């Protein structure tokens, strides 16, 4: 499901419901762009569906023709990442599981000198952000249609100034907690790729996942929680762009937490 769908969560490369029936049928005129042999779509630890509603013709065209120009090839050694952008980026940021792309696009447009990497395994979300990139002629976004764990392993050490995880799937059943993105191993992987002083930012309206994330990060020697008062986690940080899922959660009376963690030396 896309972040633009009513019941979807943004922000998790493991976010699809693995027991949910796939409502779409393959388009006989358009091959699934997330074919298992596609180098832009490593399978990794992904759980569930990669494709939902059938793509419209223009969306399929964007997947076929625009995405290859923006996609990272994580099968090759990483290049000088700042030089992937024109002009070269002063800093790099990553958003994991960007859903419909509202937050990532807003950040990229607000910070033209920063290079952004968006990771999203779900094809409909990728089609949505490609449409926004085309419409606004955004030049400082690069994309990976695949597994964020593999992307973190590929990135050079201390490559990122910030990493965002916005409304990830909470996997509420205890037997599925291992599918949550926030785990000790991914925290170590994030610590490796963040610069000292860089930040990991997490947003969720699910209390249990917020507590889980806080507990995992507080026991890491690589991060410190930046909150000094309650409003530091109760309120969005300045300039935060609410996603459609976040707007829906607010309308339904669910309150999000906004957690920020700084990478220490």
C-alpha positions in Angstrom: 0.0 0.0 0.0 1.1 3.5 -0.7 1.5 6.3 1.8 -1.3 7.9 -0.1 -3.6 5.1 0.6 -5.8 5.5 3.7 -4.5 2.6 5.7 -0.8 2.8 4.8 2.1 3.8 6.9 5.1 5.7 5.5 8.6 5.0 6.3 9.4 1.3 6.4 11.0 -0.8 3.7 9.5 -3.9 5.4 6.0 -2.2 5.6 3.7 -4.4 3.5 1.3 -6.8 5.1 2.5 -10.3 4.1 -0.7 -12.0 4.7 -2.8 -9.5 2.7 -4.2 -10.6 -0.6 -2.6 -8.6 -3.5 -5.5 -6.8 -5.1 -3.7 -6.1 -8.4 -3.3 -8.3 -11.4 -0.2 -8.0 -13.5 -0.6 -5.7 -16.5 0.1 -7.8 -19.6 1.3 -4.7 -21.4 3.7 -3.7 -18.7 6.2 -6.0 -17.1 6.5 -5.7 -13.3 9.4 -3.2 -12.8 10.3 -4.9 -9.6 11.2 -8.2 -11.3 13.5 -10.3 -9.2 16.3 -9.9 -11.7 16.1 -6.1 -11.6 19.3 -4.7 -10.1 17.4 -1.8 -8.7 15.2 -4.0 -6.6 17.3 -6.2 -4.2 15.1 -8.6 -2.3 17.0 -8.7 1.0 14.7 -9.1 4.0 11.6 -7.5 2.4 8.3 -8.8 3.8 5.2 -8.7 1.6 4.0 -7.1 -1.6 6.0 -4.7 -3.7 3.1 -3.8 -6.1 -0.5 -2.8 -5.4 -2.8 -0.9 -7.7 -2.1 -1.2 -11.4 0.1 1.7 -12.6 -1.4 4.3 -14.9 0.4 4.6 -18.3 2.3 7.7 -17.4 3.4 6.2 -14.1 4.7 3.1 -15.9 6.5 5.4 -18.3 8.2 7.2 -15.4 9.3 3.8 -13.9 10.7 2.8 -17.2 12.4 6.0 -18.3 13.0 8.4 -15.4 13.8 6.0 -12.6 16.9 4.5 -14.3 18.4 8.0 -14.4 17.8 8.5 -10.7 18.3 4.9 -9.3 21.4 4.0 -7.3 23.2 0.9 -8.4 24.2 -0.7 -5.1 25.7 -3.7 -6.9 28.6 -1.5 -7.9 31.1 0.1 -5.4 29.8 3.4 -4.1 31.0 6.5 -6.0 31.6 9.9 -4.5 27.9 10.3 -3.6 27.9 14.1 -3.5 29.0 14.1 -7.1 25.9 12.2 -8.2 24.0 15.5 -7.9 24.2 18.5 -10.2 25.4 20.7 -8.7 27.4 18.5 -6.2 25.6 18.2 -2.9 27.0 19.8 0.2 25.5 17.2 2.5 23.6 13.9 2.1 20.4 12.8 3.7 18.4 9.5 3.5 14.7 8.9 4.0 13.8 5.2 4.5 10.3 4.2 3.2 9.1 7.5 1.9 5.7 6.2 0.9 4.0 8.8 -1.3 7.0 11.1 -1.0 5.4 14.2 0.5 8.0 14.7 3.2 11.0 13.8 1.0 9.9 16.1 -1.8 9.3 19.0 0.5 12.7 18.6 2.2 14.4 18.4 -1.2 12.7 21.5 -2.5 13.5 23.4 0.8 17.2 22.4 0.8 18.5 22.6 -2.7 22.1 22.3 -1.7 21.5 18.9 0.0 21.5 15.6 -1.8 18.6 13.3 -0.8 18.4 9.5 -1.1 14.9 8.0 -0.9 14.5 4.3 -0.3 11.1 2.7 -1.0 10.4 -0.9 -2.2 6.8 -0.2 -3.1 6.4 0.5 -6.8 3.3 2.7 -6.5 5.1 5.0 -4.0 8.0 5.1 -6.3 5.7 6.1 -9.2 4.2 8.9 -7.1 7.5 10.5 -6.2 8.7 10.2 -9.7 5.7 12.2 -10.8 6.5 14.9 -8.3 10.2 15.0 -9.3 9.1 15.5 -12.9 6.5 18.1 -12.1 8.8 20.2 -10.0 12.0 19.5 -11.9 13.7 18.3 -8.7 17.4 17.6 -9.2 18.6 16.7 -5.8 16.9 13.3 -5.2 18.3 9.9 -6.0 16.3 6.7 -5.4 16.6 3.0 -4.4 13.6 0.7 -5.1 14.7 -1.9 -2.6 15.8 -3.0 0.8 17.1 -0.3 3.1 19.3 -2.7 5.0 21.3 -3.4 1.8 21.5 0.3 1.1 22.9 1.0 4.6 25.5 -1.8 4.1 26.5 -0.2 0.7 26.9 3.4 1.9 30.3 4.6 2.9 31.1 5.3 6.5 30.0 8.7 7.8 28.3 9.5 4.5 25.0 11.0 5.9 24.1 14.1 7.8 20.6 12.8 8.6 18.4 9.8 8.3 14.6 9.9 8.6 12.1 7.1 9.3 8.6 8.5 9.1 5.6 6.5 10.3 7.0 3.0 9.8 4.8 0.0 10.1 4.8 -1.0 13.8 4.3 -4.7 13.2 2.1 -4.9 16.4 2.0 -8.6 16.8 4.7 -9.9 19.1 5.8 -12.6 16.6 6.4 -9.9 14.0 8.5 -7.6 16.1 11.6 -8.9 14.4 10.3 -7.3 11.2 10.4 -3.8 12.6 13.0 -1.7 11.0 14.4 -0.5 14.3 16.6 -3.3 15.6 20.0 -3.4 17.2 21.6 -4.4 13.9 20.0 -1.5 11.9 20.9 0.9 14.7 24.6 -0.1 14.3 24.3 0.2 10.5 22.8 3.7 10.9 25.6 4.7 13.3 28.2 3.6 10.7 26.8 5.8 7.9 26.0 8.9 10.0 28.5 11.6 10.5 29.3 12.5 14.1 26.6 15.1 15.0 24.3 13.6 12.4 20.7 12.7 13.3 18.3 9.9 13.1 14.7 11.1 13.2 11.8 8.9 13.9 8.0 9.7 13.8 5.2 7.3 14.8 1.7 7.5 16.2 2.0 4.0 17.8 3.0 4.3 21.4 4.5 0.8 21.5 6.8 1.4 18.6 7.9 4.7 20.0 8.8 3.0 23.3 10.5 0.2 21.4 12.6 2.8 19.4 13.4 4.8 22.4 14.5 1.8 24.4 16.7 0.5 21.6 18.4 3.9 20.9 18.9 4.7 24.6 20.9 1.5 25.0 23.1 2.3 22.0 26.4 4.0 22.9 26.4 5.6 19.4 23.3 7.8 19.9 21.9 10.3 22.4 18.3 11.4 22.6 18.2 15.1 22.0 14.9 15.9 23.9 15.3 18.3 26.8 11.6 19.0 27.5 8.3 17.2 26.6 7.5 19.5 23.7 10.7 18.3 22.0 9.1 15.0 21.3 5.4 15.9 21.4 5.7 18.5 18.7 7.1 18.2 15.2 10.4 19.8 14.6 10.5 23.2 12.8 9.8 22.8 9.1 8.4 19.3 9.4 6.0 18.3 6.5 3.1 16.1 7.5 2.5 13.1 5.3 -1.0 12.1 4.3 -0.8 9.2 6.7 0.2 11.6 9.5 -2.8 13.9 8.6 -5.1 10.9 8.7 -3.8 9.9 12.1 -4.3 13.4 13.5 -7.9 13.5 12.2 -8.6 10.2 13.9 -7.2 11.5 17.2 -3.9 9.6 17.2 -0.9 11.6 18.6 2.5 11.1 17.1 5.9 11.3 18.8 8.8 13.0 17.1 12.1 11.5 18.3 15.5 12.8 17.4 18.8 11.1 18.2 22.2 12.5 17.6 25.2 10.4 16.5 28.1 10.8 19.0 31.8 10.2 18.4 
